Amino acid sequence: MPVSERPPAKRIVIVDDDVLISEYLQDLCEFYGAEVVGTAHDAQDAEAVILDREPDYVLMDLRLGGARDGVDVAETVQATLPMMKIVFISGSNEPKSMDRIASNNPHRVLIKPISPADLRNALA
């Protein structure tokens, strides 16, 4: 397909308090043809980056190491950007965490470690 006929790349913001995981996710997203338009490592920066860049998708870690978590951030930004898709990422699938995520109507939920195939499917 000629370049002019390709759909525009999906625009993604990655939010994870672990820099290494964030870099891994960025590499995978770019490998799959997505454009990573921003990253953040805490709730405050995440809100600012998401609202500024208006991505198609956010890869949102549940635990961000502060008083606010990824669900708090998602609730705030989705009020302004309701069409944006949130893909939650969690290191735990315990019921309390899954209930908290489910309360936000996520596009997808991925459990760490993230496989390339799972990420590709979440962005399809």
Secondary structure, 3 states (H helix, E strand, C coil): CCHHHCCCCCEEEEECCCHHHHHHHHHHHHHCCCEEEEEECCHHHHHHHHHHHCCCEEEEECCCCCCCCHHHHHHHHHHHCCCCEEEEEECCCCHHHHHHHHCCCCCEEEECCCCHHHHHHHCC
